């Protein structure tokens, strides 16, 4: 049986929450809880960029320095700047799985899915890791390949059962595939690891409401 994704307002809200979570995993804002903390993190990141830029001026062929600056730019939400640095790093050292993965994540953040797929596939050919599987799941989700995304998330969780992002996102996809019971189980597991996460609490309430509705309709 082919399941159709939910199209009602609740599922749209869940999709937005999912996208927010993906974005926050690539941003220093995920660790900042106040305007002051965000400002401090930004100031530190800018200082770090200056330091790495000085290193690059002293050694323009330092591939790792470009990659390091790309990481900091991603923390500053400068995905385009990060891509430029990752590309320079890869031009100097082409077969670097970690940099390919990071550039793939940056492409994901700006919605360049074709380029993201190329980088993630190339990185997996060099080093297959559960984090690369997770990135591929995110990519498949954005390409509306929900079953493919679920398969990758299942593999991630088989290796690392407490991978909280995989748990949460598998729950969201389960809801889009009309699998409310599976979504509830994953969200409950996620909240055991992250008991104060307000997005997960909201998503769980929606999933439980949908599950209750189904149980009532079957009676």
C-alpha positions as CSV (number, residue, x, y, z in Angstrom):
1,X,0.0,0.0,0.0
2,X,1.3,3.5,-0.9
3,X,0.7,6.0,1.9
4,X,0.0,9.6,1.0
5,X,1.5,12.4,3.1
6,X,-0.8,14.4,5.3
7,X,-1.9,17.7,3.8
8,X,-3.8,19.2,6.7
9,X,-2.6,22.2,8.8
10,X,-1.2,20.1,11.6
11,X,1.0,18.2,9.3
12,X,2.2,21.4,7.6
13,X,3.1,22.6,11.1
14,X,5.1,19.5,11.7
15,X,6.9,19.8,8.4
16,X,7.9,23.3,9.4
17,X,9.2,22.1,12.8
18,X,11.2,19.4,11.0
19,X,12.8,22.0,8.7
20,X,13.6,24.2,11.7
21,X,15.4,21.3,13.4
22,X,17.4,20.6,10.3
23,X,18.5,24.2,10.0
24,X,19.4,24.4,13.7
25,X,21.7,21.4,13.5
26,X,23.9,23.5,11.2
27,X,23.7,26.7,13.2
28,X,25.3,28.1,16.3
29,X,21.8,29.4,17.2
30,X,20.9,25.9,18.2
31,X,23.1,26.4,21.3
32,X,22.1,30.0,22.1
33,X,19.1,30.7,24.2
34,X,19.2,34.5,24.4
35,X,20.1,37.5,22.3
36,X,23.2,38.1,24.3
37,X,24.4,34.5,23.7
38,X,23.8,34.8,20.0
39,X,25.7,38.1,19.8
40,X,28.6,36.6,21.8
41,X,28.7,33.5,19.6
42,X,28.7,35.7,16.5
43,X,31.5,37.8,17.8
44,X,33.6,34.7,18.6
45,X,32.9,33.3,15.1
46,X,34.0,36.5,13.4
47,X,37.2,36.6,15.4
48,X,37.8,33.0,14.5
49,X,37.3,33.8,10.8
50,X,39.9,36.6,11.1
51,X,42.4,34.1,12.7
52,X,41.9,31.5,10.0
53,X,42.1,34.1,7.2
54,X,45.5,35.1,8.5
55,X,46.6,31.5,8.4
56,X,45.4,31.2,4.8
57,X,47.3,34.4,3.9
58,X,50.4,32.8,5.4
59,X,49.8,29.5,3.6
60,X,47.3,29.8,0.7
61,X,47.6,26.0,0.0
62,X,46.4,24.9,3.4
63,X,43.3,22.9,2.5
64,X,42.4,22.3,6.1
65,X,42.4,26.0,6.9
66,X,39.8,26.7,4.2
67,X,37.7,23.8,5.5
68,X,38.0,25.1,9.1
69,X,36.9,28.6,7.9
70,X,34.0,27.0,6.1
71,X,32.8,25.4,9.4
72,X,32.9,28.7,11.2
73,X,31.0,30.4,8.3
74,X,28.3,27.7,8.6
75,X,28.0,28.5,12.3
76,X,27.4,32.1,11.2
77,X,24.7,31.0,8.8
78,X,26.9,32.0,5.9
79,X,26.2,28.9,3.8
80,X,27.4,30.6,0.5
81,X,30.6,31.7,2.1
82,X,31.1,28.2,3.5
83,X,30.5,26.6,0.1
84,X,33.2,28.8,-1.4
85,X,35.7,27.8,1.3
86,X,34.8,24.1,1.1
87,X,35.2,24.2,-2.7
88,X,38.7,25.8,-2.4
89,X,39.6,23.1,0.1
90,X,38.4,20.3,-2.2
91,X,40.3,21.8,-5.1
92,X,43.5,21.5,-3.0
93,X,42.6,18.1,-1.6
94,X,39.8,16.6,-3.8
95,X,39.1,13.2,-2.1
96,X,38.3,14.4,1.4
97,X,35.1,12.8,2.7
98,X,34.6,15.1,5.6
99,X,34.8,18.3,3.5
100,X,32.5,16.8,0.9
101,X,30.0,16.0,3.6
102,X,30.1,19.5,5.0
103,X,29.7,21.1,1.6
104,X,26.8,18.8,1.0
105,X,25.2,20.0,4.2
106,X,25.7,23.6,3.1
107,X,24.1,22.9,-0.2
108,X,21.2,21.3,1.7
109,X,20.8,24.5,3.7
110,X,20.4,26.6,0.6
111,X,18.2,24.1,-1.2
112,X,20.7,23.1,-3.8
113,X,19.7,19.5,-3.7
114,X,21.4,18.3,-6.9
115,X,24.7,19.5,-5.7
116,X,24.1,18.2,-2.2
117,X,23.3,14.7,-3.6
118,X,26.6,14.8,-5.6
119,X,28.6,15.6,-2.5
120,X,26.9,13.2,-0.2
121,X,27.2,10.4,-2.7
122,X,30.9,11.1,-3.3
123,X,31.5,11.3,0.5
124,X,29.8,7.9,1.0
125,X,32.0,6.3,-1.6
126,X,35.0,7.4,0.4
127,X,33.7,6.7,3.9
128,X,30.3,5.3,4.8
129,X,29.2,6.6,8.2
130,X,25.9,6.9,10.1
131,X,26.1,10.7,9.9
132,X,26.3,10.5,6.1
133,X,23.3,8.2,6.1
134,X,21.5,10.8,8.2
135,X,22.4,13.6,5.8
136,X,21.2,11.4,2.9
137,X,17.9,10.9,4.7
138,X,17.4,14.6,5.0
139,X,18.2,15.0,1.3
140,X,15.7,12.3,0.4
141,X,13.0,14.0,2.6
142,X,13.5,17.2,0.8
143,X,13.2,15.4,-2.5
144,X,9.9,13.8,-1.2
145,X,11.4,10.3,-1.1
146,X,9.9,9.6,2.3
147,X,10.3,5.8,2.1
148,X,14.0,6.2,1.1
149,X,14.5,8.7,4.0
150,X,12.9,6.2,6.4
151,X,15.2,3.4,5.2
152,X,18.3,5.5,5.9
153,X,17.0,6.7,9.3
154,X,16.3,3.1,10.2
155,X,19.9,2.2,9.4
156,X,21.2,5.1,11.4
157,X,19.1,4.1,14.5
158,X,20.1,0.5,14.1
159,X,23.7,1.6,14.8
160,X,23.0,4.5,17.1
161,X,19.6,4.1,18.8
162,X,19.9,7.4,20.7
163,X,20.6,9.5,17.6
164,X,18.1,12.2,18.7
165,X,17.8,14.0,15.3
166,X,17.1,10.7,13.5
167,X,14.5,9.7,16.1
168,X,12.7,13.0,15.8
169,X,12.8,13.2,12.0
170,X,11.7,9.6,11.6
171,X,8.7,10.5,13.7
172,X,7.9,13.4,11.4
173,X,8.2,11.3,8.3
174,X,6.1,8.6,9.9
175,X,3.3,11.1,10.5
176,X,3.5,12.2,6.9
177,X,3.1,8.5,5.9
178,X,0.0,8.2,8.2
179,X,1.9,6.1,10.8
180,X,0.9,7.9,13.9
181,X,1.6,5.0,16.3
182,X,5.2,4.8,15.1
183,X,5.5,8.6,15.4
184,X,4.4,8.6,19.0
185,X,6.9,5.9,19.9
186,X,9.8,7.8,18.3
187,X,8.8,11.1,19.8
188,X,8.5,9.6,23.3
189,X,12.0,8.1,22.9
190,X,13.2,11.5,21.7
191,X,11.7,13.3,24.7
192,X,13.4,10.8,27.1
193,X,16.7,12.2,25.7
194,X,15.5,15.8,25.4
195,X,12.7,16.2,28.0
196,X,12.5,20.0,27.6
197,X,12.2,20.2,23.8
198,X,9.1,22.3,23.2
199,X,8.9,21.4,19.4
200,X,8.9,17.6,20.2
201,X,6.3,18.1,22.9
202,X,4.0,19.9,20.4
203,X,4.7,17.3,17.8
204,X,3.9,14.5,20.3
205,X,0.6,16.1,21.2
206,X,-0.4,16.3,17.5
207,X,0.7,12.7,16.9
208,X,-1.3,11.5,20.0
209,X,-4.3,13.4,18.9
210,X,-4.1,11.8,15.4
211,X,-3.7,8.4,16.9
212,X,-6.7,8.9,19.2
213,X,-8.8,10.1,16.3
214,X,-8.0,6.9,14.4
215,X,-8.7,4.6,17.3
216,X,-12.1,6.3,17.8
217,X,-13.0,6.1,14.1
218,X,-12.2,2.3,14.1
219,X,-14.6,1.6,17.1
